[in-house]
Amino acid sequence: MQLSTGNGGQPMTRLLSNRTGDGLIRLPRTTKSGALRDAINQGLVSEDGYLTRKGRNFLAHARHRTSVGE
């Protein structure tokens, strides 16, 4: 999955990790709203602000990549 986030997707992974139990993305005050717009444009978050299936898959792959190196 190729995304234009740089740093191996770390900024996007941090954004998508800020979600509630029902999948709603909650932006910390320090997060720029442009990051959320990028996630929506890439299909990782719905227009309503919920994590999509593509977003969940992105997180699963990102966690796998970081846990392999540990």
ChimeraX attribute file (.defattr): number of C-alpha atoms within 10 A of each C-alpha:
attribute: neighborCount
match mode: 1-to-1
recipient: residues
	/A:1	6
	/A:2	7
	/A:3	12
	/A:4	10
	/A:5	14
	/A:6	9
	/A:7	8
	/A:8	14
	/A:9	15
	/A:10	14
	/A:11	14
	/A:12	23
	/A:13	18
	/A:14	12
	/A:15	18
	/A:16	26
	/A:17	17
	/A:18	14
	/A:19	16
	/A:20	11
	/A:21	6
	/A:22	8
	/A:23	17
	/A:24	17
	/A:25	20
	/A:26	16
	/A:27	17
	/A:28	10
	/A:29	7
	/A:30	6
	/A:31	13
	/A:32	11
	/A:33	12
	/A:34	9
	/A:35	16
	/A:36	22
	/A:37	16
	/A:38	16
	/A:39	22
	/A:40	19
	/A:41	12
	/A:42	14
	/A:43	15
	/A:44	24
	/A:45	24
	/A:46	19
	/A:47	14
	/A:48	9
	/A:49	18
	/A:50	19
	/A:51	24
	/A:52	18
	/A:53	13
	/A:54	14
	/A:55	23
	/A:56	16
	/A:57	13
	/A:58	20
	/A:59	20
	/A:60	12
	/A:61	14
	/A:62	16
	/A:63	12
	/A:64	11
	/A:65	12
	/A:66	11
	/A:67	9
	/A:68	7
	/A:69	6
	/A:70	5
